[in-house]
Amino acid sequence: MNKNRFSLAVGLMLIVLFALMLFTFQVRETEVALVTTFGKPSRTEAEPGLKWKLPWPIQRVLKFDKRVQNFEGKFEETQTRDGYNLLISVYAGWKIEDPSKFRNAFADGATARATQTFEERLRSEKNAAVGRHPFSHFISTDSKEMKFTEIEKEIEDAVKQSLLESYGVRISFLGIKRLGLPESVTQKVFDRMKEERMRFVAKLQAEGLSEAQKIGTAADRDRAKLLAEADAKATEIRGQAESEAAKHLQVFEKNPELAILLQKLAALEVSLKDRSTLIFDPRTPPFDLLEGSKLKIPGSNPK
């Protein structure tokens, strides 16, 4: 009896397991599942866990890796708008956004063939973007001319739109990984960079000369201003001196003997300023003032 119960329990368990296999499926964390009904997409399951379905051949489950798939394009030669050749490679990452479109574009979601197709599309859009820009947007001595970010954005926008509409794939990231020059254009690039540097030096020299001219002009202007102010001050002082001299002149005109006496005294003061011995004719002005004078002048010894 116990044996029959055990066999029945095992049978029931097998039936349950078989039913679960027919009517359920498991979605992992890294997967997205597409459920088709009679070969046509009916729903998408992106959340992990146990899901329900009808048994085959009514419904079928196709699973895709929903993680980001990375790939890098070839390091190959392409031409800029102004005719220079560049070696450039672009990297990108993509993930499945619409499993139904992806399954229709690639038989049962062949990831390897999808990567190959995306790489060809990326190469085409990369060459088109490079051809729209001059060489200086990639390599230049002036950092303001560099347009790496803008070029990457152009490529990403072009690839993103076409891949999403055609293949149900979303670009997660994209960028320029390597940039090089063929040997045939290396010397031309060096010559061009040298010319750009010489133009930059000439520009700095011109700016320096202009600044020096401005400084010289300002100095001349300040000098002229100071000289004008000094001349005005000197004219004012001379005017005051002449005014004072005119006052004294009026006094001297009234009394010329006083003027002569003052001139002689001034001359004596200069002559006897230092300790000295004088030999002179007593009648020689201004020493005639000392003739017959009993006044002793300190520091003198007249003879």
Backbone hydrogen bonds, N-H to C=O, Kabsch-Sander energy under -0.5 kcal/mol:
donor,donor_aa,acceptor,acceptor_aa,energy
5,R,1,M,-2.0
6,F,2,N,-2.2
7,S,3,K,-2.3
8,L,4,N,-2.3
9,A,5,R,-2.4
10,V,6,F,-2.6
11,G,7,S,-2.3
12,L,8,L,-2.6
13,M,9,A,-2.4
14,L,10,V,-2.3
15,I,11,G,-2.3
16,V,12,L,-2.6
17,L,13,M,-2.7
18,F,14,L,-2.6
19,A,15,I,-2.5
20,L,16,V,-2.8
21,M,17,L,-2.2
22,L,18,F,-1.7
23,F,19,A,-2.8
24,T,20,L,-1.9
25,F,51,K,-2.2
27,V,49,G,-2.6
28,R,26,Q,-0.5
31,E,28,R,-1.4
32,V,64,F,-2.1
33,A,45,E,-3.2
34,L,62,L,-3.4
35,V,33,A,-0.5
35,V,43,R,-2.8
36,T,34,L,-0.5
36,T,60,R,-2.9
37,T,40,K,-3.2
38,F,36,T,-0.6
38,F,58,I,-2.7
40,K,37,T,-1.5
42,S,35,V,-3.2
43,R,35,V,-1.6
45,E,33,A,-3.0
46,A,44,T,-0.5
49,G,27,V,-2.4
51,K,25,F,-3.2
53,K,23,F,-2.8
58,I,55,P,-1.7
59,Q,55,P,-1.1
60,R,36,T,-2.2
62,L,34,L,-2.8
64,F,32,V,-2.7
66,K,30,T,-2.3
66,K,64,F,-0.6
67,R,30,T,-0.6
69,Q,94,W,-3.7
70,N,68,V,-0.5
71,F,92,A,-2.3
73,G,90,V,-3.3
76,E,74,K,-1.4
76,E,88,I,-1.4
78,T,86,L,-2.7
80,T,84,Y,-3.1
81,R,130,V,-0.7
81,R,133,H,-2.9
83,G,80,T,-1.6
86,L,78,T,-3.4
87,L,180,G,-2.8
88,I,76,E,-2.4
88,I,86,L,-0.6
89,S,178,R,-2.0
91,Y,175,G,-2.4
92,A,71,F,-2.5
93,G,173,F,-2.3
94,W,69,Q,-2.4
95,K,170,R,-2.0
97,E,168,G,-2.6
98,D,168,G,-2.9
102,F,98,D,-2.2
103,R,99,P,-2.5
104,N,100,S,-2.0
105,A,101,K,-2.1
106,F,102,F,-2.1
108,D,103,R,-0.6
109,G,106,F,-2.8
111,T,109,G,-0.9
114,A,110,A,-1.8
115,T,111,T,-2.5
116,Q,112,A,-1.8
117,T,113,R,-2.1
118,F,114,A,-2.7
119,E,115,T,-2.2
120,E,116,Q,-1.8
121,R,117,T,-2.1
122,L,118,F,-2.7
123,R,119,E,-2.3
124,S,120,E,-1.9
125,E,121,R,-2.3
126,K,122,L,-2.5
127,N,123,R,-2.4
128,A,124,S,-1.9
129,A,125,E,-2.3
130,V,126,K,-2.6
131,G,127,N,-2.1
132,R,128,A,-0.6
132,R,129,A,-1.0
133,H,130,V,-1.5
137,H,134,P,-1.4
138,F,135,F,-2.1
139,I,135,F,-2.2
143,S,141,T,-0.7
145,E,142,D,-1.6
146,M,142,D,-0.5
146,M,143,S,-0.7
147,K,137,H,-2.7
151,I,147,K,-2.4
152,E,148,F,-2.6
153,K,149,T,-2.1
154,E,150,E,-2.1
155,I,151,I,-2.3
156,E,152,E,-2.6
157,D,153,K,-2.6
158,A,154,E,-2.1
159,V,155,I,-2.6
160,K,156,E,-3.0
161,Q,157,D,-1.8
162,S,158,A,-1.4
163,L,159,V,-2.6
164,L,160,K,-2.0
165,E,161,Q,-1.9
166,S,162,S,-2.1
167,Y,163,L,-2.4
168,G,163,L,-0.7
168,G,164,L,-0.9
169,V,163,L,-1.3
170,R,95,K,-2.6
172,S,93,G,-2.9
172,S,170,R,-0.5
173,F,93,G,-1.2
175,G,91,Y,-2.1
177,K,89,S,-2.0
177,K,175,G,-0.6
178,R,89,S,-1.3
180,G,87,L,-3.3
185,V,182,P,-1.4
186,T,182,P,-0.9
187,Q,183,E,-0.6
189,V,185,V,-2.4
190,F,186,T,-2.3
191,D,187,Q,-2.6
192,R,188,K,-2.4
193,M,189,V,-2.9
194,K,190,F,-2.4
195,E,191,D,-2.3
196,E,192,R,-2.5
197,R,193,M,-2.3
198,M,194,K,-2.5
199,R,195,E,-2.4
200,F,196,E,-2.0
201,V,197,R,-2.4
202,A,198,M,-2.8
203,K,199,R,-2.2
204,L,200,F,-2.2
205,Q,201,V,-2.7
206,A,202,A,-2.5
207,E,203,K,-2.4
208,G,204,L,-2.6
209,L,205,Q,-2.7
210,S,206,A,-2.3
211,E,207,E,-2.4
212,A,208,G,-2.7
213,Q,209,L,-2.4
214,K,210,S,-2.1
215,I,211,E,-2.5
216,G,212,A,-2.8
217,T,213,Q,-2.6
218,A,214,K,-2.5
219,A,215,I,-2.5
220,D,216,G,-2.6
221,R,217,T,-2.4
222,D,218,A,-2.5
223,R,219,A,-2.8
224,A,220,D,-2.7
225,K,221,R,-2.1
226,L,222,D,-2.6
227,L,223,R,-2.8
228,A,224,A,-2.3
229,E,225,K,-2.4
230,A,226,L,-2.7
231,D,227,L,-2.8
232,A,228,A,-2.4
233,K,229,E,-2.4
234,A,230,A,-2.9
235,T,231,D,-2.6
236,E,232,A,-2.0
237,I,233,K,-2.5
238,R,234,A,-2.9
239,G,235,T,-2.2
240,Q,236,E,-2.2
241,A,237,I,-2.8
242,E,238,R,-3.0
243,S,239,G,-2.0
244,E,240,Q,-2.4
245,A,241,A,-3.1
246,A,242,E,-2.2
247,K,243,S,-1.5
248,H,244,E,-2.1
249,L,245,A,-2.5
250,Q,246,A,-1.7
251,V,247,K,-1.2
252,F,248,H,-2.5
253,E,249,L,-2.6
254,K,250,Q,-1.3
255,N,251,V,-1.4
258,L,255,N,-0.5
259,A,255,N,-1.3
260,I,256,P,-2.3
261,L,257,E,-2.5
262,L,258,L,-2.6
263,Q,259,A,-2.0
264,K,260,I,-2.4
265,L,261,L,-2.6
266,A,262,L,-2.1
267,A,263,Q,-2.1
268,L,264,K,-2.6
269,E,265,L,-2.3
270,V,266,A,-1.8
271,S,267,A,-2.2
272,L,268,L,-2.6
273,K,270,V,-0.8
276,S,299,G,-1.5
284,T,281,D,-2.5
287,F,284,T,-1.4
288,D,284,T,-0.6
289,L,286,P,-1.6
290,L,287,F,-1.6
291,E,288,D,-0.6
293,S,290,L,-2.2
300,S,297,I,-1.7
303,K,278,L,-0.8
